[in-house]
Amino acid sequence: MYALFELWSTSAPRGLKPGSTGFCTVKCSQGMPRNLADRLEMLSGYRHLYSPTGERAQQNPVIYSHQRITVGGMDYHVLSRVANAGLDYSGRSNRFAHHLVLSPEALPPGGPAWLLQQPGVMETSWDGQVEVLTTRRELPSVEVPPSPCKYWEAVTGDAGFAALLLEAFLADPPKRVYLLAPLDVDALKLF
């Protein structure tokens, strides 16, 4: 299984598009439709809770998301990771966003949250190179059998709360799900 496209966005003195600077695309898959790249750039925003440097910088959250979007009549699944990236080249706060675009058929059996947790799937920092990506990222795919929600139990005291969330979602599927958790809880594991 492969990602259709990927895009990296951060603050840079020079971006991939001629004349771009500041918050912009620094890496993008060859052949990505321009309207899709524009949409991914809009998904790259980040608000720091703490100073991007200093003793609390590591407490700035990492934002993971899975969104279904339609662009140019095509349906895509977008997996994203957006996080603090310290200070940029001009000394201002920075963020780094990595987006993977999958076709509906390319979602792994374990689901998007499982895929986001796999080592090496999402980039965590920019290597300083501005480039067009000519190869597609290979993604893991493993059957994940149903099992008790041990992390829900550890965090909330009752694994059954996971079932309540799923039950509510299946009864009336919302467009988005937000889960608020203390900073020391790995919210991605709850999904």
C-alpha positions in Angstrom: 0.0 0.0 0.0 1.3 3.4 -0.9 0.3 7.0 -0.2 -1.0 8.8 -3.3 0.7 12.1 -2.4 2.4 13.8 0.5 3.1 17.4 1.4 5.5 19.0 4.0 4.9 22.5 5.2 6.9 24.8 7.5 8.4 28.3 7.6 11.3 28.5 5.3 13.3 31.3 3.6 12.4 29.6 0.3 9.6 27.3 -0.6 8.8 24.9 -3.4 6.7 27.4 -5.3 8.7 30.1 -7.0 8.7 33.2 -4.8 7.2 31.5 -1.8 8.7 32.2 1.6 7.6 32.0 5.3 4.9 29.4 5.9 4.9 27.4 2.7 5.2 24.0 1.1 8.8 22.7 1.2 8.2 19.2 -0.2 5.4 17.9 -2.3 4.8 14.8 -4.4 5.3 15.0 -8.1 2.0 15.3 -9.9 -0.1 16.5 -6.9 -3.0 18.6 -8.2 -2.5 22.3 -7.3 -5.9 22.6 -5.7 -5.1 19.6 -3.4 -1.8 21.1 -2.4 -3.6 24.4 -1.6 -6.1 22.6 0.5 -3.3 20.8 2.5 -1.6 24.1 3.1 -4.8 25.3 4.7 -4.7 22.2 7.0 -1.2 23.1 8.2 -2.1 25.7 10.9 -0.9 25.4 14.4 -1.3 27.3 17.7 1.4 27.0 20.3 0.2 26.5 23.9 3.6 27.3 25.2 6.7 29.1 23.9 8.2 27.2 21.0 11.5 27.0 22.9 12.3 26.7 26.6 11.4 24.3 29.3 7.7 23.8 28.4 8.2 23.6 24.6 7.9 19.8 24.7 4.4 20.3 26.2 3.1 21.8 23.0 0.7 19.2 21.6 1.2 17.2 18.5 -1.9 17.4 16.4 -2.9 14.3 14.5 -5.9 14.2 12.2 -7.7 12.1 9.6 -10.0 14.0 7.3 -12.1 12.9 4.3 -12.0 15.6 1.7 -13.2 16.1 -1.9 -11.1 18.1 -4.2 -11.7 18.4 -7.9 -14.4 15.7 -7.8 -11.9 13.2 -6.2 -12.4 11.7 -2.7 -9.3 11.6 -0.5 -8.3 10.6 3.0 -5.8 13.0 4.5 -3.6 11.9 7.5 -1.8 14.8 9.1 0.7 15.5 11.8 1.3 19.1 12.8 3.6 20.1 15.7 5.9 22.7 17.2 9.1 23.2 15.2 10.9 25.7 17.5 11.9 29.0 15.9 12.0 29.6 12.2 14.9 31.2 10.1 13.7 34.7 11.2 13.3 33.9 14.9 9.5 33.5 14.9 7.6 30.6 16.2 7.4 27.7 13.8 5.4 24.6 13.1 6.0 21.5 10.9 3.1 19.8 9.1 3.3 16.5 7.2 0.3 15.4 5.2 -0.3 12.0 3.6 -3.1 11.6 1.0 -4.6 8.2 0.5 -7.3 6.9 -1.8 -10.3 5.4 0.0 -9.1 1.9 -1.0 -5.6 2.5 0.5 -6.8 2.8 4.1 -5.3 -0.1 6.2 -7.5 -2.6 8.0 -6.3 -1.1 11.3 -7.7 2.3 10.4 -6.2 5.8 10.2 -5.4 6.1 13.9 -3.4 2.8 13.8 -1.5 4.0 10.7 -0.7 7.4 12.3 0.9 5.5 15.3 3.2 3.4 13.1 6.9 4.4 13.3 8.3 6.1 10.2 4.9 6.8 8.7 4.7 10.5 9.7 7.7 12.8 9.5 8.5 14.8 12.6 10.8 17.4 11.2 12.0 19.0 8.0 15.5 18.1 6.8 16.1 21.6 5.2 15.8 20.3 1.7 13.2 21.9 -0.7 12.2 19.3 -3.3 9.7 17.5 -5.4 9.1 14.0 -4.1 9.4 11.5 -6.9 8.7 8.3 -5.0 5.6 7.3 -3.2 5.7 6.5 0.6 5.1 2.8 1.3 2.7 2.3 4.2 2.3 -0.7 6.5 -0.9 -2.7 6.4 -1.7 -5.3 9.1 -5.0 -6.9 10.2 -5.7 -5.6 13.7 -8.2 -7.9 15.5 -10.7 -6.4 17.9 -9.5 -6.4 21.5 -10.3 -4.7 24.8 -9.5 -1.0 25.0 -6.8 -1.2 27.6 -5.6 2.4 27.2 -9.1 3.7 27.7 -9.3 1.6 30.9 -5.9 3.0 32.1 -6.9 6.6 31.4 -10.6 6.6 32.5 -10.9 3.5 34.7 -13.4 1.9 32.3 -12.6 0.4 28.9 -16.4 0.6 28.1 -16.1 4.3 27.6 -14.6 3.6 24.2 -17.7 1.7 23.3 -19.9 4.6 24.3 -18.0 6.9 21.9 -18.3 4.4 19.1 -22.0 3.8 19.8 -22.7 7.6 19.7 -20.8 7.9 16.5 -22.6 5.1 14.8 -26.0 6.3 16.0 -25.5 9.8 14.5 -22.2 10.1 12.6 -20.8 13.6 13.1 -18.6 15.3 10.5 -15.8 15.7 13.1 -14.9 14.1 16.4 -13.0 16.1 19.0 -11.5 14.4 22.0 -10.2 16.6 24.8 -7.6 15.1 27.0 -4.9 16.2 29.5 -1.5 16.8 27.9 -0.1 13.7 29.5 -2.6 11.5 27.7 -1.7 10.1 24.3 -5.1 10.9 22.7 -4.1 9.1 19.5 -4.0 5.8 21.4 -7.6 6.4 22.4 -8.7 6.2 18.8 
